[in-house]
Amino acid sequence: MAEEVKATAVVDGRALVERMAKAAEEISAISDYRNAYRKQFCDLSRRMKLLEPMFQELKESKDPIPEQAVRSLVLLKRALDSARELLRLGNEGSKICLVLEREKTTKRFLEVTVHLEQALSEVPFDMLNISDEVREQVELVHAQFKRAKERVDMIDMDLHRDLLSAYNMSTDANVDQSTLRRLAEKLQLLTISDLKQESLALHEMVVASDGDPGEIIEKMSMLLKKVKDFMQTQNPEMGTPTNKGPLPSNERAKPPVIPDDFLCPISLELMKDPVIVATGQTYERESIEKWLQAGHDTCPKTRQRLSNKSLTPNYVLRSLIVQWSEANGIDPPKLPAQTAKSRPTCSSGEHAKVLDLISKLSSRSIDDQRSAAAELRLLARRSAENRLCIAEAGAIPLLVKLLSTLDVHTQENAVTALLNLSIFEDNKERIIISGAVPGIVHVLRRGSMEARENAAATLFSISVVDDYKVRIGNLGAIPPLVSLLREGSPRGKKDAATALFNLCIYQGNKGKAVRAGVVPILVGLLMDPEAGMMEETLAILAILSSHSEGKAAIAAAEALPVLVEVIKSGSPRNKENAAATLLHLCSGEQQQQHLAEAHEKGLMGLMQEMAENGTDRGKRKAAQLIQRMNRFLEQKRVAQAQAQALAKQSGNPALPDFDYR
């Protein structure tokens, strides 16, 4: 009987995966979104296509799918179905209706995004036969949906006003021709094919309403007729409009979809002059300056209070935006004139001094090298102008060569100079291109404590750029960072922890950190009140717990009781990270064991408190943990009842009740 049940579960799982793979293929086949919500539909479609390899791998795998995984995949299948229906609406639905019902459309996007994010968060990767590459891709998509649900993309308000104005006019009223022109352009109702498809979409709405069009659909149909009549007056053949207006032909290339990271979170437009605020978020300079001038002292995206109001140009991102623009055949965004002039420069006297110091770096004299590196270290610390001047004069490759010197003080000065230079965004790329990472890793392994501290801080600074996280991890930086975390000075441990946190944001570095033995060290620091590193430790544990090796190492280090203690008395931020780590522990192969231990430690009551009074993220983690614990307790109750019933039937004494403390 048990074998039959198991076989049924396997068949159900395989059938479910087949349906999911088919749904993903259908989503990939939907591609044309010529309407006012084109960006939103394209973003959703692009993210859904990135999930397709997971379904294909599951479909091709011959391993049975565990029952718990099936339950999670059912939720994901429902989310897929919702996304597919929304994308079909974008492909086949009425363009006019989408804009008129903008609140309903926006709400539907949000619901689908939230549904997908929640479903992806429940996928038990450890139970599924999925490659690391595909898993990392799915986790990236999950992170994108997380960000997307925090941001509401609004359509063109001028379009909505124009459409609403024309829609509310009487059927015999004349709509201004310039308004009709704007509607035709922005709604992409430019050709016979466009107008015919919109007419069919409105007809489908009539069919769906049992043949009764109602006033709303009738008014939309009349509005479509006015647009059609206007287009025919512009060009009786309905080809390319003949007037001087900017109406594109049907052959014109569709505008490229702008990546989310290139859009300002405030204006939602392509950034021309991206700048970084104190929280690490990037905004368009003009938008964030207006925000700050309005009296705000918080980051618009994270709502965190800004420790200062300085704005640092994000030259790396701007370079990527320019490259993307050129690759897609559009004019790169130009810097505002005043900003373009504000690039830091140093005086001719300072420049001459820098050139003199650089010549000493090349000297064969150890004393000259040491003194020059020390002066460049101080100059780079003082101002952005100096950092740019020193880098453009060619100091970075020479400083990199000095990282391997046997002279302790020269090495300390060289690595610290690189640290100070890396504060200027353009210099991060220069440092990477110069091949500095192996030298920094060498200092991290064999340098003095001060040199090791500053080497770790340098790696943290340049790993802000995502691509560099991968390179730094591949060049062996993680094991010596773990060693510094274990044996360094208090400052060295903090520098190592911040660098490790940054590097482990990239999924591929998490396993490297775990294999280097970071988890026992972190748990030891967590239990040491004198260390003063609880926040850094919990942040790293939270991101490592999402990795299968990290989760196993955290469990082996017996961290669960310590995490529960943090939730009892820690700060709101520390409670969040402790709950996030526990949530990962209480999933996968050992979840029953961990849930039983967590329940015994009184976690349920703590989670109920957090669900009511915690931070937003803490509330979400608490709700998920409560759900898993309730499911676990219910399974225990059912098992206990069945055991008692069997004992009663066999005449054996009843088993003792399960302790539900």
C-alpha positions as CSV (number, residue, x, y, z in Angstrom):
1,M,0.0,0.0,0.0
2,A,2.8,2.4,1.0
3,E,4.5,1.7,-2.4
4,E,1.3,2.5,-4.2
5,V,0.9,5.8,-2.4
6,K,4.6,6.7,-3.2
7,A,4.1,5.8,-6.8
8,T,1.0,8.0,-7.0
9,A,3.0,10.9,-5.5
10,V,5.8,10.4,-8.1
11,V,3.3,10.4,-11.0
12,D,1.6,13.5,-9.6
13,G,4.9,15.2,-9.3
14,R,6.0,14.3,-12.8
15,A,2.7,15.4,-14.3
16,L,2.9,18.7,-12.4
17,V,6.4,19.4,-13.8
18,E,5.2,18.5,-17.3
19,R,2.4,21.1,-16.9
20,M,4.8,23.7,-15.5
21,A,7.2,23.2,-18.4
22,K,4.4,23.6,-20.9
23,A,3.2,26.7,-19.2
24,A,6.7,28.2,-19.3
25,E,6.9,27.4,-23.1
26,E,3.6,29.1,-23.6
27,I,4.8,32.2,-21.8
28,S,8.0,32.2,-23.9
29,A,5.9,32.2,-27.0
30,I,4.1,35.4,-26.0
31,S,6.3,38.2,-27.1
32,D,4.5,41.3,-28.5
33,Y,3.4,43.9,-26.0
34,R,2.7,47.0,-28.0
35,N,0.8,49.0,-25.4
36,A,1.3,51.6,-22.6
37,Y,2.5,48.9,-20.2
38,R,5.1,47.5,-22.5
39,K,8.0,47.9,-20.0
40,Q,6.0,46.1,-17.2
41,F,5.0,43.3,-19.5
42,C,8.5,42.9,-21.0
43,D,10.0,42.9,-17.5
44,L,7.6,40.2,-16.4
45,S,8.1,38.1,-19.5
46,R,11.9,38.4,-19.3
47,R,11.9,37.1,-15.7
48,M,9.5,34.3,-16.5
49,K,11.8,33.1,-19.4
50,L,14.7,32.9,-17.0
51,L,12.7,30.4,-15.0
52,E,12.3,28.0,-17.9
53,P,15.6,26.2,-17.5
54,M,14.5,25.0,-14.0
55,F,11.4,23.4,-15.4
56,Q,13.3,21.8,-18.2
57,E,15.8,20.3,-15.8
58,L,13.0,19.0,-13.6
59,K,11.3,17.6,-16.6
60,E,14.4,15.8,-17.8
61,S,15.3,14.5,-14.4
62,K,14.3,10.9,-13.6
63,D,14.5,11.4,-9.8
64,P,11.2,11.3,-8.0
65,I,9.9,14.6,-6.6
66,P,9.3,14.5,-2.8
67,E,5.8,15.2,-1.6
68,Q,6.8,18.3,0.2
69,A,8.5,19.7,-3.0
70,V,5.3,18.8,-4.9
71,R,3.3,21.0,-2.5
72,S,5.6,23.9,-3.1
73,L,5.6,23.5,-6.9
74,V,1.8,23.5,-6.9
75,L,2.0,27.1,-5.5
76,L,4.5,28.0,-8.2
77,K,2.3,26.5,-10.9
78,R,-0.6,28.7,-9.8
79,A,1.7,31.7,-9.9
80,L,2.8,30.7,-13.4
81,D,-0.8,30.5,-14.5
82,S,-1.5,33.9,-13.2
83,A,1.5,35.4,-14.9
84,R,0.6,33.7,-18.2
85,E,-3.0,35.1,-18.1
86,L,-1.6,38.6,-17.4
87,L,0.9,38.3,-20.3
88,R,-1.8,37.2,-22.6
89,L,-3.8,40.2,-21.6
90,G,-0.8,42.4,-22.6
91,N,-0.5,40.6,-25.9
92,E,-4.2,40.3,-26.9
93,G,-6.1,42.6,-24.6
94,S,-7.5,46.1,-25.3
95,K,-4.8,48.8,-25.2
96,I,-7.4,51.4,-24.4
97,C,-8.9,49.4,-21.5
98,L,-5.5,48.8,-20.0
99,V,-4.9,52.5,-19.6
100,L,-8.4,53.4,-18.6
101,E,-8.4,50.8,-15.9
102,R,-4.8,51.7,-14.8
103,E,-5.4,51.1,-11.1
104,K,-6.8,47.6,-11.8
105,T,-4.0,46.8,-14.2
106,T,-1.3,48.1,-11.7
107,K,-2.9,46.1,-8.9
108,R,-2.9,42.9,-11.1
109,F,0.8,43.4,-11.8
110,L,1.5,43.7,-8.1
111,E,-0.6,40.6,-7.2
112,V,1.2,38.5,-9.8
113,T,4.6,39.8,-8.7
114,V,3.9,39.1,-5.0
115,H,2.4,35.6,-5.9
116,L,5.6,34.7,-7.9
117,E,7.9,36.0,-5.2
118,Q,6.2,34.1,-2.5
119,A,6.0,30.9,-4.5
120,L,9.8,31.1,-5.4
121,S,10.7,31.6,-1.8
122,E,9.0,28.3,-1.0
123,V,10.9,26.2,-3.6
124,P,12.9,23.5,-1.7
125,F,16.0,23.5,-4.0
126,D,17.8,21.0,-1.8
127,M,15.1,18.4,-2.6
128,L,15.2,19.0,-6.3
129,N,17.7,17.8,-8.9
130,I,18.7,21.3,-10.2
131,S,22.1,22.4,-11.2
132,D,23.9,25.1,-9.3
133,E,23.9,27.4,-12.3
134,V,20.1,27.1,-12.7
135,R,19.5,27.5,-9.0
136,E,21.6,30.7,-9.0
137,Q,19.6,32.0,-12.0
138,V,16.3,31.3,-10.2
139,E,17.5,33.0,-7.0
140,L,18.4,36.0,-9.1
141,V,14.9,36.1,-10.5
142,H,13.5,35.7,-7.0
143,A,15.6,38.7,-5.9
144,Q,14.3,40.7,-8.9
145,F,10.7,39.9,-8.0
146,K,11.4,40.9,-4.4
147,R,12.6,44.3,-5.6
148,A,9.8,44.7,-8.1
149,K,7.0,44.2,-5.5
150,E,8.4,47.2,-3.5
151,R,8.2,49.5,-6.5
152,V,5.0,50.4,-8.4
153,D,5.6,51.3,-12.1
154,M,3.1,53.9,-13.2
155,I,2.1,54.6,-16.8
156,D,2.4,57.9,-18.5
157,M,0.0,60.2,-16.6
158,D,-0.4,62.5,-19.6
159,L,-1.6,59.6,-21.7
160,H,-4.1,58.7,-19.0
161,R,-5.4,62.2,-18.9
162,D,-5.7,62.5,-22.7
163,L,-7.5,59.2,-22.9
164,L,-9.8,59.9,-20.0
165,S,-10.7,63.3,-21.5
166,A,-11.5,61.8,-25.0
167,Y,-13.3,58.9,-23.4
168,N,-15.6,61.2,-21.4
169,M,-16.6,63.3,-24.4
170,S,-20.0,62.8,-26.0
171,T,-20.0,60.6,-29.1
172,D,-20.6,63.5,-31.5
173,A,-18.0,65.8,-29.8
174,N,-14.8,66.6,-31.7
175,V,-11.6,65.5,-30.0
176,D,-8.6,67.8,-30.6
177,Q,-6.4,66.4,-33.4
178,S,-3.2,66.8,-31.4
179,T,-4.8,64.7,-28.6
180,L,-5.7,62.0,-31.1
181,R,-2.2,62.1,-32.5
182,R,-0.7,61.6,-29.0
183,L,-3.2,58.7,-28.3
184,A,-2.4,57.0,-31.6
185,E,1.4,57.2,-30.9
186,K,1.4,56.2,-27.3
187,L,-1.2,53.5,-27.6
188,Q,0.6,52.1,-30.7
189,L,-2.6,52.3,-32.8
190,L,-0.8,53.3,-36.0
191,T,-1.6,50.7,-38.7
192,I,-4.6,48.8,-40.0
193,S,-3.2,45.8,-38.1
194,D,-3.0,47.7,-34.8
195,L,-6.6,49.1,-35.1
196,K,-8.0,45.7,-36.2
197,Q,-6.4,44.0,-33.2
198,E,-7.8,46.6,-30.8
199,S,-11.2,46.2,-32.4
200,L,-11.0,42.4,-31.9
201,A,-10.0,42.9,-28.3
202,L,-13.0,45.1,-27.7
203,H,-15.2,42.5,-29.5
204,E,-13.9,39.8,-27.1
205,M,-14.9,42.0,-24.2
206,V,-18.4,42.1,-25.6
207,V,-18.5,38.3,-26.0
208,A,-17.3,38.0,-22.4
209,S,-20.1,40.2,-21.2
210,D,-22.7,37.8,-22.8
211,G,-23.2,40.0,-25.8
212,D,-24.2,43.1,-23.9
213,P,-21.4,45.7,-24.5
214,G,-22.6,48.1,-21.9
215,E,-21.8,51.8,-21.8
216,I,-18.1,51.4,-21.0
217,I,-17.2,49.2,-24.0
218,E,-19.4,51.3,-26.3
219,K,-17.6,54.4,-25.3
220,M,-14.2,52.7,-25.8
221,S,-15.4,51.5,-29.3
222,M,-16.4,55.1,-30.2
223,L,-13.1,56.4,-29.0
224,L,-11.3,53.8,-31.2
225,K,-13.4,54.9,-34.2
226,K,-12.3,58.5,-33.7
227,V,-8.6,57.4,-33.6
228,K,-9.2,55.3,-36.7
229,D,-10.9,58.2,-38.6
230,F,-8.0,60.5,-37.6
231,M,-5.4,58.0,-38.9
232,Q,-7.3,57.6,-42.2
233,T,-7.3,61.4,-42.7
234,Q,-3.6,61.4,-42.1
235,N,-3.0,58.6,-44.6
236,P,-5.9,57.1,-46.6
237,E,-3.8,54.1,-47.3
238,M,-3.0,53.6,-43.6
239,G,0.7,53.2,-44.3
240,T,3.2,55.6,-42.9
241,P,1.5,58.9,-41.8
242,T,2.3,61.6,-44.3
243,N,2.3,64.6,-42.0
244,K,5.3,66.0,-40.2
245,G,4.4,64.4,-36.9
246,P,6.6,61.8,-35.3
247,L,4.3,58.8,-36.0
248,P,6.6,55.8,-36.6
249,S,6.0,53.2,-39.3
250,N,5.1,49.6,-38.6
251,E,8.6,48.7,-39.7
252,R,10.4,50.8,-37.1
253,A,12.4,48.8,-34.6
254,K,10.7,48.4,-31.2
255,P,12.4,50.4,-28.5
256,P,14.6,48.2,-26.2
257,V,13.5,47.4,-22.7
258,I,15.6,49.4,-20.2
259,P,17.1,47.1,-17.5
260,D,15.7,47.9,-14.0
261,D,19.1,48.7,-12.6
262,F,19.5,51.6,-15.1
263,L,16.3,53.3,-14.0
264,C,16.2,55.8,-11.2
265,P,14.0,54.5,-8.3
266,I,12.5,58.0,-7.9
267,S,11.8,59.1,-11.5
268,L,11.7,55.6,-13.0
269,E,13.6,57.0,-16.0
270,L,17.0,56.1,-17.5
271,M,19.7,57.7,-15.4
272,K,22.0,60.3,-16.9
273,D,24.1,61.1,-13.9
274,P,23.8,58.2,-11.3
275,V,25.0,58.9,-7.8
276,I,25.3,56.8,-4.7
277,V,23.9,57.9,-1.3
278,A,25.1,56.9,2.1
279,T,22.9,53.7,2.2
280,G,24.6,52.5,-1.0
281,Q,21.5,53.0,-3.2
282,T,21.9,54.7,-6.6
283,Y,19.6,57.5,-7.9
284,E,19.6,60.1,-10.7
285,R,21.4,63.2,-9.3
286,E,18.7,65.7,-10.1
287,S,16.0,63.5,-8.5
288,I,17.8,62.8,-5.3
289,E,18.9,66.4,-5.0
290,K,15.3,67.5,-5.2
291,W,14.4,64.9,-2.5
292,L,17.1,66.2,-0.2
293,Q,16.2,69.8,-0.8
294,A,12.6,69.1,0.2
295,G,13.9,68.4,3.7
296,H,14.1,64.6,3.6
297,D,16.9,62.9,5.5
298,T,16.1,59.3,4.6
299,C,16.9,57.1,1.6
300,P,13.7,57.0,-0.6
301,K,14.1,53.3,-1.4
302,T,15.2,51.8,1.9
303,R,13.6,54.4,4.2
304,Q,16.9,54.3,6.3
305,R,18.1,57.5,7.8
306,L,21.1,58.9,5.8
307,S,24.2,59.3,7.9
308,N,25.3,62.1,5.6
309,K,23.9,63.8,2.5
310,S,27.0,63.4,0.3
311,L,26.5,62.1,-3.3
312,T,29.2,59.9,-4.9
313,P,29.1,59.6,-8.7
314,N,28.5,56.0,-9.8
315,Y,30.8,56.1,-12.8
316,V,30.8,52.3,-13.3
317,L,27.0,52.3,-13.6
318,R,27.1,55.3,-16.0
319,S,29.6,53.5,-18.1
320,L,27.4,50.4,-18.3
321,I,24.4,52.6,-19.2
322,V,26.4,54.2,-22.1
323,Q,27.5,50.8,-23.3
324,W,24.0,49.5,-23.2
325,S,22.7,52.6,-25.1
326,E,25.2,52.3,-27.8
327,A,24.6,48.5,-28.2
328,N,20.9,49.2,-28.6
329,G,21.2,51.9,-31.1
330,I,20.0,54.8,-29.0
331,D,21.8,58.0,-28.0
332,P,23.7,57.7,-24.7
333,P,22.3,59.9,-22.0
334,K,24.4,63.1,-21.7
335,L,25.5,64.5,-18.4
336,P,24.0,67.9,-17.4
337,A,26.4,70.7,-18.3
338,Q,27.1,71.7,-14.7
339,T,27.7,68.1,-13.6
340,A,30.0,67.4,-16.5
341,K,32.2,70.4,-15.3
342,S,32.2,69.2,-11.7
343,R,34.6,66.2,-12.3
344,P,37.3,66.6,-9.7
345,T,40.6,68.1,-10.8
346,C,43.8,68.9,-9.0
347,S,46.0,72.0,-9.4
348,S,49.1,72.0,-11.6
349,G,51.2,72.2,-8.4
350,E,49.6,69.1,-6.9
351,H,49.8,67.3,-10.2
352,A,53.6,68.0,-10.4
353,K,54.0,66.7,-6.8
354,V,52.1,63.5,-7.7
355,L,54.3,62.9,-10.7
356,D,57.4,63.3,-8.6
357,L,56.1,60.8,-6.1
358,I,55.3,58.3,-8.8
359,S,58.8,58.6,-10.2
360,K,60.0,57.6,-6.7
361,L,57.7,54.6,-6.7
362,S,59.7,53.3,-9.6
363,S,63.0,54.0,-7.9
364,R,65.3,51.1,-6.9
365,S,65.7,52.7,-3.4
366,I,63.5,51.1,-0.8
367,D,63.5,54.3,1.2
368,D,62.2,56.3,-1.8
369,Q,59.5,53.7,-2.5
370,R,58.4,53.7,1.2
371,S,58.3,57.5,1.5
372,A,56.5,57.9,-1.8
373,A,53.9,55.3,-1.0
374,A,53.3,56.9,2.4
375,E,52.8,60.4,0.9
376,L,50.4,59.0,-1.8
377,R,48.5,57.2,1.0
378,L,48.0,60.5,2.8
379,L,47.2,62.5,-0.4
380,A,44.6,59.9,-1.5
381,R,43.0,60.1,1.9
382,R,42.4,63.9,1.7
383,S,40.1,64.5,-1.4
384,A,38.4,63.1,-4.4
385,E,40.5,65.5,-6.6
386,N,43.7,63.8,-5.3
387,R,42.3,60.3,-5.8
388,L,41.6,61.0,-9.4
389,C,44.8,62.9,-10.0
390,I,46.9,60.1,-8.5
391,A,45.1,57.4,-10.5
392,E,45.2,59.2,-13.9
393,A,49.0,59.8,-13.3
394,G,49.5,56.1,-13.4
395,A,50.2,55.3,-9.7
396,I,48.0,52.3,-9.3
397,P,50.1,49.7,-11.3
398,L,53.2,50.8,-9.4
399,L,51.5,50.5,-6.1
400,V,50.3,47.1,-7.0
401,K,53.9,46.0,-7.7
402,L,54.8,47.1,-4.2
403,L,52.3,44.7,-2.6
404,S,54.8,41.9,-2.9
405,T,57.7,43.8,-1.4
406,L,59.4,42.4,1.7
407,D,59.6,45.8,3.4
408,V,56.7,45.8,5.9
409,H,56.1,49.6,6.0
410,T,56.2,49.9,2.2
411,Q,53.7,47.1,1.8
412,E,51.4,48.7,4.5
413,N,51.5,52.1,2.7
414,A,50.9,50.6,-0.7
415,V,47.9,48.6,0.2
416,T,46.4,51.5,2.2
417,A,47.0,53.9,-0.7
418,L,45.0,51.5,-2.9
419,L,42.3,51.4,-0.3
420,N,42.0,55.2,-0.2
421,L,42.1,55.4,-4.0
422,S,39.3,52.8,-4.3
423,I,36.9,55.2,-2.6
424,F,36.7,57.1,-6.0
425,E,34.3,55.0,-8.2
426,D,36.4,55.1,-11.4
427,N,39.4,53.8,-9.5
428,K,37.7,50.5,-8.6
429,E,37.9,49.5,-12.2
430,R,41.5,50.7,-12.6
431,I,42.5,48.6,-9.5
432,I,40.9,45.5,-10.9
433,I,42.3,46.0,-14.4
434,S,45.8,46.5,-13.0
435,G,45.6,42.9,-11.6
436,A,45.7,44.0,-8.0
437,V,43.6,41.3,-6.5
438,P,46.3,38.6,-6.3
439,G,48.7,41.1,-4.6
440,I,46.0,42.1,-2.1
441,V,45.3,38.5,-1.3
442,H,49.1,38.0,-0.8
443,V,49.1,40.9,1.7
444,L,46.0,39.4,3.4
445,R,47.8,36.1,3.9
446,R,51.3,37.3,4.9
447,G,51.3,41.0,5.7
448,S,51.4,42.7,9.1
449,M,48.1,43.0,11.0
450,E,47.6,46.6,9.8
451,A,48.3,45.6,6.2
452,R,45.9,42.7,6.5
453,E,43.2,44.9,7.9
454,N,43.5,47.4,5.0
455,A,43.7,44.6,2.4
456,A,40.4,43.3,3.7
457,A,38.9,46.8,3.6
458,T,40.2,47.3,0.0
459,L,38.5,44.0,-1.1
460,F,35.2,45.2,0.6
461,S,35.5,48.6,-1.3
462,I,36.1,47.1,-4.8
463,S,33.6,44.2,-4.3
464,V,30.7,46.8,-4.3
465,V,30.7,46.1,-8.1
466,D,28.9,42.8,-8.6
467,D,31.2,41.5,-11.4
468,Y,34.2,42.0,-9.1
469,K,32.6,39.8,-6.4
470,V,33.0,36.9,-8.7
471,R,36.6,37.7,-9.7
472,I,37.7,38.3,-6.1
473,G,36.2,35.0,-5.0
474,N,37.8,33.1,-7.9
475,L,41.3,34.6,-7.0
476,G,41.4,33.0,-3.6
477,A,40.5,35.9,-1.3
478,I,37.9,34.1,0.8
479,P,40.1,31.7,2.9
480,P,42.5,34.4,4.1
481,L,39.5,36.6,4.9
482,V,38.2,33.8,7.1
483,S,41.6,33.5,8.7
484,L,41.5,37.2,9.5
485,L,38.1,36.8,10.9
486,R,39.3,34.1,13.2
487,E,42.6,35.5,14.4
488,G,42.6,39.2,13.6
489,S,42.4,42.3,15.8
490,P,39.0,43.7,16.6
491,R,39.3,46.0,13.6
492,G,40.6,43.3,11.4
493,K,37.7,41.0,12.3
494,K,35.2,43.7,11.3
495,D,37.0,44.4,8.1
496,A,37.0,40.7,7.2
497,A,33.4,40.4,8.1
498,T,32.2,43.3,6.0
499,A,34.3,42.0,3.0
500,L,32.9,38.4,3.5
501,F,29.4,39.7,3.6
502,N,29.8,41.6,0.4
503,L,31.4,38.7,-1.4
504,C,28.9,36.2,-0.2
505,I,26.0,38.1,-1.8
506,Y,27.2,36.2,-4.9
507,Q,25.9,32.7,-4.6
508,G,29.1,31.1,-6.0
509,N,31.1,32.5,-3.1
510,K,28.9,31.1,-0.3
511,G,30.2,27.6,-0.7
512,K,33.8,28.8,-0.8
513,A,33.3,30.6,2.6
514,V,31.7,27.6,4.2
515,R,34.4,25.3,3.0
516,A,37.0,27.7,4.4
517,G,35.4,27.2,7.8
518,V,33.7,30.5,8.3
519,V,30.5,29.1,10.0
520,P,32.1,27.8,13.3
521,I,33.9,31.1,13.6
522,L,30.7,33.1,13.1
523,V,28.8,31.0,15.7
524,G,31.7,31.5,18.2
525,L,31.6,35.3,17.7
526,L,27.9,35.2,18.1
527,M,28.3,33.6,21.5
528,D,31.0,36.0,22.6
529,P,29.5,39.2,24.0
530,E,32.9,40.8,24.2
531,A,33.4,40.5,20.4
532,G,30.9,43.2,19.6
533,M,30.2,41.7,16.2
534,M,26.7,40.3,16.5
535,E,25.2,42.4,13.7
536,E,27.9,41.5,11.2
537,T,27.9,37.8,12.2
538,L,24.1,37.4,11.9
539,A,24.1,39.2,8.5
540,I,26.6,36.7,7.1
541,L,24.8,33.7,8.6
542,A,21.5,34.9,7.1
543,I,23.0,34.9,3.6
544,L,25.0,31.7,4.0
545,S,21.9,29.8,5.3
546,S,20.3,30.1,1.8
547,H,23.1,27.8,0.5
548,S,22.8,24.1,1.1
549,E,26.4,23.8,2.5
550,G,25.9,26.8,4.6
551,K,22.7,25.5,6.1
552,A,24.3,22.2,6.9
553,A,27.3,23.9,8.5
554,I,25.1,26.1,10.7
555,A,23.2,23.1,11.9
556,A,26.4,21.2,12.6
557,A,27.6,24.2,14.7
558,E,24.5,23.9,16.8
559,A,23.6,27.5,16.2
560,L,19.8,27.1,16.7
561,P,19.7,27.8,20.5
562,V,21.9,30.9,20.1
563,L,19.7,32.2,17.3
564,V,16.6,31.8,19.5
565,E,18.4,33.7,22.3
566,V,19.1,36.6,19.8
567,I,15.4,36.7,18.9
568,K,14.5,37.0,22.6
569,S,16.7,40.0,23.3
570,G,18.4,41.2,20.2
571,S,17.9,44.5,18.2
572,P,15.2,44.5,15.5
573,R,17.8,44.1,12.7
574,N,19.5,41.2,14.5
575,K,16.1,39.5,15.2
576,E,15.4,39.8,11.4
577,N,18.6,38.0,10.4
578,A,18.2,35.4,13.2
579,A,14.7,34.6,12.0
580,A,15.9,34.5,8.3
581,T,18.6,32.0,9.3
582,L,16.1,29.9,11.3
583,L,13.7,29.9,8.4
584,H,16.3,28.3,6.1
585,L,17.3,25.8,8.8
586,C,13.7,24.7,9.2
587,S,13.4,23.6,5.6
588,G,15.0,20.7,3.7
589,E,16.1,17.3,4.9
590,Q,16.5,18.1,8.6
591,Q,13.6,20.4,9.0
592,Q,11.6,18.1,11.3
593,Q,14.6,17.9,13.7
594,H,15.1,21.7,13.7
595,L,11.4,22.5,14.0
596,A,11.2,20.2,17.0
597,E,14.2,21.8,18.7
598,A,12.9,25.3,17.9
599,H,9.5,24.5,19.3
600,E,11.1,23.1,22.5
601,K,13.1,26.4,22.8
602,G,9.8,28.4,22.8
603,L,10.2,29.8,19.3
604,M,6.5,29.9,18.5
605,G,5.7,32.5,21.1
606,L,8.7,34.6,20.0
607,M,7.6,34.5,16.4
608,Q,4.0,35.5,17.3
609,E,5.5,38.5,19.0
610,M,7.7,39.4,16.0
611,A,4.8,38.9,13.6
612,E,2.9,41.6,15.5
613,N,5.7,44.0,16.5
614,G,8.7,43.3,14.3
615,T,10.0,45.1,11.3
616,D,8.4,44.5,7.9
617,R,11.0,41.9,6.9
618,G,10.9,40.4,10.4
619,K,7.1,40.1,10.2
620,R,7.3,38.2,6.9
621,K,10.0,35.8,8.3
622,A,8.0,35.3,11.5
623,A,4.8,34.5,9.5
624,Q,6.6,31.9,7.4
625,L,8.1,30.3,10.5
626,I,4.8,30.2,12.2
627,Q,3.3,28.5,9.2
628,R,6.0,25.8,9.1
629,M,5.8,25.2,12.8
630,N,2.0,24.9,12.7
631,R,2.3,22.4,9.9
632,F,4.9,20.5,11.8
633,L,2.7,20.4,15.0
634,E,-0.3,19.3,13.0
635,Q,1.7,16.4,11.5
636,K,2.8,15.4,15.0
637,R,-0.8,15.5,16.3
638,V,-2.0,13.3,13.4
639,A,0.9,10.8,13.9
640,Q,0.2,10.7,17.7
641,A,-3.5,10.1,17.1
642,Q,-2.8,7.3,14.6
643,A,-0.3,5.7,17.0
644,Q,-2.8,5.8,19.9
645,A,-5.5,4.3,17.6
646,L,-3.2,1.5,16.6
647,A,-2.2,0.9,20.2
648,K,-5.9,0.7,21.3
649,Q,-6.7,-1.7,18.5
650,S,-3.9,-4.0,19.5
651,G,-4.7,-3.8,23.2
652,N,-1.4,-2.2,24.1
653,P,-1.3,0.7,26.5
654,A,-1.7,4.1,24.9
655,L,1.4,6.1,24.1
656,P,2.1,9.2,26.1
657,D,0.9,12.4,24.6
658,F,3.3,14.6,22.6
659,D,4.6,17.4,24.6
660,Y,3.4,20.6,22.9
661,R,5.3,23.1,25.1
